[in-house]
Each structure stands twice: as C-alpha cells, then as structure tokens.
Amino acid sequence: MFTRALAMFAAAVLSWSAFAAPDAAFEGHDYALLKNPQPVATGNRIEVLEFFWYRCPHCYQLEPGLEKWVKTLPKDVQIRRVPAVFRDDWLPGAKLYYTLEQMGLLDRLHSKVFAAYHEQNLNLNDPGILGNWIAQQGVDRKKFEAIYNSFSVQAKAMQGAKLATTYAITGVPAFIVEGRYSTSMSMTGSEPRLFEVLDQLIDMSRAARGSKKAAR
C-alpha cells in the first residue's frame, strides 16, 4: 500500500513538473536565428540587447516586468539597452538616455523618463520642458544640457541607430541575444513567454560558448 502510494506521489510530481516546465523555444515562431551574427560588446558575458523607445507604449508596459527579470540574470549575462532611432523625432530620447548613462543617473531616472512621457504627458523632446524636468529631479541643468548637446552623446545616439539597422530591427521592444538570436513579444505572444524564451536563448548561448571552448 505504501509502495503504491509512493509511486502515485512520484507520478504526480513528474506530471506537475512536466506541466510547469516551459515549452522549448521554437525557431521561426518564438525567435529567429540571424543569418549574419554580430560580435558582442560584453566580453566574457552573454549579451542581451534591448532595443526600445521611451515614447513606445509597449516598451513602457514591458518595463516593470523587464526590470524584475533583469534582477534575476546570472552573473555571466549582461543586458545592454539601446534606444532605437527610426525617425528624427526618436533622436531626443536616445540622447536623453545616453546623457543619463554618462551622468550615472539611469538607475534613478530611467523609469521616471517613461513615467514622464506616458503618465504625465510631458514632451521631453522639447528642450525647455526637458530642462525643467531635469532640474525638478535635482540634477544640475547646465551640466545635463552640456552633455546632452555634446558630440559624444550625438555620436552614441547615431551608433544605436546603426545597430538597429545592422540587426534589421523594425519595431520595439525587440531583443537580440548573443548577437545571433532575435525575439520580441510580437513573436512570443505574451510577456511571460518572452522572458521564458529569453532565458532559453541565454542557455543556448552559454552552451554554444562552452562548445567553442571545448573545441580549442
């Protein structure tokens, strides 16, 4: 009787585990394998690129879940956010991002920029409105504006635009893992599935890196 009960319990556990395990990511549906893989900029860490636009409602809706997911990433994974530039009116947002990055303010203000656009309906593309908003955050306005209008920030913004072209990104938010896998919520169908697929692509990238080391 005990043996039978134990067997039934084990079967129930296996059944639950199978149910709980995410489906394997399917190429051509959940993600695409890029024809021309690109080198990563993260060295020994697996690179995850997020292409976004501050004024994109989908990027705004994804941000809370993305922030939680980023906190779960292993130490051998690094996310790099890239503000896409598809039109001239996307450029101010890219410059804002890289200015905050250079000033070490992304952790404090990245989510607040999204809120300013989508909750407060502020047009931070307007230099005057942006300057006032920055000052309200306790940031030195003159220092911010000097960096925002600098050649280095302009160059970074344009590099981001070129990177989006290199990866043939046509919409945001979009993700590139290890320079070779492309995915997005429009492919996965839901936010939870997106993070499942990203986790699997990271695992695939880690395995590929291990194979290369073994082959040397």
Secondary structure per residue as TSV (DSSP state, phi and psi in degrees):
chain	resnum	aa	ss	phi	psi
A	1	M	-	360.0	-45.2
A	2	F	H	-63.9	-41.2
A	3	T	H	-62.5	-41.6
A	4	R	H	-65.2	-42.6
A	5	A	H	-63.9	-39.3
A	6	L	H	-65.4	-39.8
A	7	A	H	-64.9	-41.3
A	8	M	H	-64.9	-39.2
A	9	F	H	-64.1	-44.4
A	10	A	H	-62.1	-40.9
A	11	A	H	-64.5	-38.9
A	12	A	H	-66.1	-39.7
A	13	V	H	-64.1	-44.6
A	14	L	H	-63.7	-39.5
A	15	S	H	-64.3	-43.7
A	16	W	H	-64.5	-40.6
A	17	S	H	-63.6	-42.2
A	18	A	H	-64.1	-37.4
A	19	F	H	-69.2	-37.7
A	20	A	H	-77.0	-27.3
A	21	A	S	-66.7	135.0
A	22	P	-	-68.3	149.2
A	23	D	-	-64.3	147.0
A	24	A	-	-63.2	139.4
A	25	A	-	-63.4	133.5
A	26	F	-	-107.9	119.1
A	27	E	B	-63.5	135.7
A	28	G	T	92.1	-12.4
A	29	H	T	-123.0	-60.4
A	30	D	T	-82.4	-27.5
A	31	Y	B	-156.0	166.5
A	32	A	E	-122.1	140.8
A	33	L	E	-90.8	118.9
A	34	L	-	-70.0	138.4
A	35	K	S	-69.4	-32.5
A	36	N	S	-123.1	82.9
A	37	P	-	-57.6	147.6
A	38	Q	-	-114.7	150.4
A	39	P	-	-66.8	149.9
A	40	V	-	-94.9	163.3
A	41	A	S	-110.2	16.9
A	42	T	S	-112.8	12.0
A	43	G	T	61.7	-120.5
A	44	N	T	-78.3	-8.2
A	45	R	S	-93.7	146.6
A	46	I	E	-71.9	130.6
A	47	E	E	-95.5	131.2
A	48	V	E	-120.4	116.1
A	49	L	E	-97.3	132.7
A	50	E	E	-113.9	117.7
A	51	F	E	-92.8	128.1
A	52	F	E	-146.7	172.1
A	53	W	-	-141.4	129.7
A	54	Y	T	-57.6	-32.3
A	55	R	T	-89.1	1.0
A	56	C	-	-76.9	121.2
A	57	P	H	-63.6	-33.0
A	58	H	H	-69.4	-38.3
A	59	C	H	-64.5	-40.6
A	60	Y	H	-62.7	-44.0
A	61	Q	H	-68.4	-32.0
A	62	L	H	-78.2	-25.8
A	63	E	H	-53.1	-47.2
A	64	P	H	-59.4	-45.9
A	65	G	H	-65.6	-38.1
A	66	L	H	-63.9	-41.6
A	67	E	H	-61.3	-41.3
A	68	K	H	-65.6	-41.4
A	69	W	H	-65.7	-41.3
A	70	V	H	-58.1	-36.2
A	71	K	T	-68.5	-15.5
A	72	T	T	-94.5	-4.3
A	73	L	-	-66.6	139.4
A	74	P	-	-65.0	165.7
A	75	K	T	-67.7	-19.3
A	76	D	T	-90.2	13.6
A	77	V	E	-123.3	137.7
A	78	Q	E	-132.4	128.4
A	79	I	E	-94.2	138.3
A	80	R	E	-123.3	122.1
A	81	R	E	-90.5	135.5
A	82	V	E	-127.1	110.9
A	83	P	E	-71.8	115.8
A	84	A	-	-71.6	151.9
A	85	V	-	-132.4	98.4
A	86	F	S	-99.4	-22.9
A	87	R	S	-141.4	168.3
A	88	D	G	-59.6	-34.9
A	89	D	G	-76.9	-2.0
A	90	W	G	-89.1	-17.6
A	91	L	H	-63.1	-42.1
A	92	P	H	-57.7	-39.1
A	93	G	H	-64.8	-38.1
A	94	A	H	-66.5	-42.5
A	95	K	H	-64.7	-37.5
A	96	L	H	-61.7	-45.3
A	97	Y	H	-60.0	-49.2
A	98	Y	H	-70.8	-26.7
A	99	T	H	-68.3	-45.2
A	100	L	H	-62.6	-38.0
A	101	E	H	-62.6	-46.2
A	102	Q	H	-65.1	-30.9
A	103	M	T	-89.0	-0.2
A	104	G	T	70.0	32.0
A	105	L	-	-111.8	4.5
A	106	L	H	-62.9	-43.4
A	107	D	H	-58.4	-34.3
A	108	R	H	-88.7	-32.3
A	109	L	H	-117.5	-9.7
A	110	H	H	-56.1	-51.4
A	111	S	H	-68.7	-29.6
A	112	K	H	-69.7	-28.5
A	113	V	H	-65.5	-45.2
A	114	F	H	-56.7	-45.6
A	115	A	H	-64.1	-37.8
A	116	A	H	-61.7	-43.1
A	117	Y	H	-71.2	-46.7
A	118	H	H	-98.1	-23.8
A	119	E	T	-105.1	-37.8
A	120	Q	S	-97.2	-6.4
A	121	N	-	55.0	39.3
A	122	L	-	-89.2	136.1
A	123	N	-	-91.6	86.2
A	124	L	T	-73.1	-1.7
A	125	N	T	-71.5	-22.0
A	126	D	S	-79.1	118.5
A	127	P	H	-55.5	-38.0
A	128	G	H	-66.7	-45.6
A	129	I	H	-65.1	-41.2
A	130	L	H	-62.5	-44.6
A	131	G	H	-61.4	-42.7
A	132	N	H	-64.4	-41.8
A	133	W	H	-64.8	-43.2
A	134	I	H	-60.3	-43.6
A	135	A	H	-62.2	-37.1
A	136	Q	H	-66.4	-20.8
A	137	Q	T	-87.0	4.0
A	138	G	T	81.2	22.6
A	139	V	-	-103.2	141.8
A	140	D	-	-62.9	109.9
A	141	R	H	-63.0	-43.9
A	142	K	H	-63.8	-41.8
A	143	K	H	-64.3	-43.5
A	144	F	H	-59.9	-49.3
A	145	E	H	-64.8	-34.3
A	146	A	H	-64.5	-42.2
A	147	I	H	-71.8	-42.1
A	148	Y	H	-57.8	-38.3
A	149	N	T	-93.2	6.8
A	150	S	S	-76.6	158.2
A	151	F	H	-64.1	-37.3
A	152	S	H	-63.4	-41.1
A	153	V	H	-69.1	-40.7
A	154	Q	H	-59.9	-42.6
A	155	A	H	-65.0	-42.0
A	156	K	H	-62.8	-40.9
A	157	A	H	-62.1	-40.4
A	158	M	H	-72.1	-32.3
A	159	Q	H	-63.7	-39.6
A	160	G	H	-62.5	-38.4
A	161	A	H	-64.0	-41.3
A	162	K	H	-66.2	-35.9
A	163	L	H	-65.6	-39.7
A	164	A	H	-62.3	-38.2
A	165	T	H	-67.8	-41.5
A	166	T	H	-58.1	-41.2
A	167	Y	T	-90.3	6.0
A	168	A	T	56.4	38.9
A	169	I	-	-72.9	127.6
A	170	T	-	-113.8	-9.5
A	171	G	S	-159.1	164.1
A	172	V	S	-130.3	154.4
A	173	P	S	-76.0	146.6
A	174	A	E	-141.2	152.5
A	175	F	E	-129.8	141.1
A	176	I	E	-123.1	126.6
A	177	V	E	-109.9	124.0
A	178	E	T	57.9	24.8
A	179	G	T	71.3	9.2
A	180	R	T	-136.9	-16.9
A	181	Y	E	-117.8	133.7
A	182	S	E	-117.8	135.3
A	183	T	E	-150.6	166.4
A	184	S	-	-164.0	167.1
A	185	M	H	-68.7	-26.6
A	186	S	H	-66.9	-24.2
A	187	M	H	-85.7	-44.4
A	188	T	H	-79.2	-25.0
A	189	G	S	93.3	-17.6
A	190	S	S	-158.7	161.3
A	191	E	H	-66.1	-47.4
A	192	P	H	-58.8	-40.4
A	193	R	H	-67.3	-34.1
A	194	L	H	-57.8	-46.7
A	195	F	H	-70.8	-31.7
A	196	E	H	-62.2	-45.3
A	197	V	H	-66.5	-42.6
A	198	L	H	-59.1	-43.7
A	199	D	H	-59.4	-41.8
A	200	Q	H	-69.1	-37.5
A	201	L	H	-66.7	-34.8
A	202	I	H	-64.3	-43.7
A	203	D	H	-62.5	-41.2
A	204	M	H	-64.0	-39.0
A	205	S	H	-67.1	-39.8
A	206	R	H	-63.8	-42.5
A	207	A	H	-64.3	-39.8
A	208	A	H	-65.0	-39.5
A	209	R	H	-64.3	-39.6
A	210	G	H	-64.4	-37.7
A	211	S	H	-64.9	-39.1
A	212	K	H	-65.2	-40.1
A	213	K	H	-64.8	-40.5
A	214	A	H	-67.0	-29.6
A	215	A	H	-77.2	-16.0
A	216	R	-	-76.4	360.0
